[in-house]
Amino acid sequence: MDRCGDGSILAVFSGTRPDNLGVKDGRFAPCKPTPNCVSSQADPADQEHYIAPIAYSGTMQELRRAVESMTRATVIREEGSYLYAEYKSALLGYVDDVELLLDDKARLVQVRSASRLGRSDFGVNRKRIEELRALIGSRR
């Protein structure tokens, strides 16, 4: 079990960073069957997991700044057109993993947001991506 450096019991809720993060052949890992993940690369017929990619023609630097401006977000990795951030919940410190892939040619950001622990997220991952969409939507 992972523990924070401060030894707090809240560290229990952070979970372990998944080993399937990143982009392989232009794709994120698929969502698990649980309803606590959304992805723009899911089948559009899968209303529980599918979310539209974000129309965007800005830069990676602007995208990173937008993510960093969001509450309790920490950018962990940025490589080329890929960005990975962790978002921590306010109450118990649950961690959600958010991946973004900028497609300059299509002028889109592919997105994936998934909870590490639990089954339901009460729509938090979908709301987060919609908040990001509102933040960068003017950069078309």
N, C-alpha and C positions, 0 to 999 in steps of 0.2 A: 504494500500500500504506500503511495506517495505521501510525503509529509512536506509541508512548507517549512522554510527555514525558521519560522517563528514557532513551530511546534503546535500550532493551533489545531483544534479538532476540525475546523472548517476545511483544512487541507484534504480531509477524507473525500469531500465532494468535488474536488477538482478532477479526479480520475487520472488515467494515464493517457498521454498523448498517443493518438492512433498511429499505427505504423503504415497505414494505407493512404496517407496524405500525399499530395502532389498530382502531377499531370502525367499520364502515360498515354501515348498516341493521341494527344489532344483531348483526353477525357479525364474527368475526376473519377474517383471510386464511386460506384453506385450507392444510393441510400440503402440502409437496412430496411427491412419491412416495417419497423416501428415508425410511428407518426411524428418523430422528432427531428426530421431532416427535410430540407428542401434543396432542389438542384435544378438548374436550368437545363441540365443534360438528361434529366429523367424523361420518360415518355410523357408527352403532353396529355395523354389520356389518363395518366395517373395524377388525379387532382390533389391527392394528399401530399405528394412529393414534388410535383412540377411547379416551377416558378419561372416566369419569362426572364430571359437574359436582360441586361440593362443596356439600353441604347446609350452610347458614349463615344465621344471623339476627343477626349482630353488625353493627358499624358499619364504615365505610371506615377509620376511624382504627385500630380493632383489627386489621383486615386488614393495613393497612400495617405496624403494629408486628410482626405475626407474620412477614411477609415480611422485614422488617429484622432480625429475630432469627435468620434462617437464615444458615448459613455462606456467606461470600463473595457476599452479595446486596447490590445497590445499587438503590434505587428511583430511577428516572430521571424518571418523569412520573406525576402523579396528577391526573386531571380528572374531576370528578363521580364517577361510579360505575366509572371505568376506572383501572387501575393497571398501569404497565409497569416491570419491573425487569430488570436484567442480573445474571446469575450467572456468576462466573468460576471455572474449574477451578483446583485447587491446583497441579498440576504444570506445565502449559504455558500456562495463562492463556486457554484456550478460553472463549469467551463464548456463553452461551445466553440467548435472549430469552424472558421470561415475561410473559404478559399475563393480566390478571384483569378480569372484568366482574361487578360485584355487581348481582344482580337481587333487589332488596328484596321485590318482590311475590311472586316464586316462592321466595324464601328460598334462593337458590342463588348460587354463584360459578361462572361459566363460566370455563374455563381454557384456555390454550394455552402450551406450552413447546417451544421449537425450538432446535436447535443452529445456529449461523451457518455453521460449516464442517464438512466431512467428510460421511460417509455414515452411519456407525453411531455411536450414542452409548452403546452397552452398557447401555441401559435407564435412563440417568441422568435424562432428562427425566421419564419415568414415575415414577421413585423420588422425584424432587423434588416432584411434585404430590401424591404419596401422603404425603410428609412434611408438606407444607402441610395436607393433609386431616387428618392426625393432630393438628397444632398447633391448628387452629381447629374441629375436629370437635365439641368440647365446647360450642361457642357456638351451639347450635341453639335 
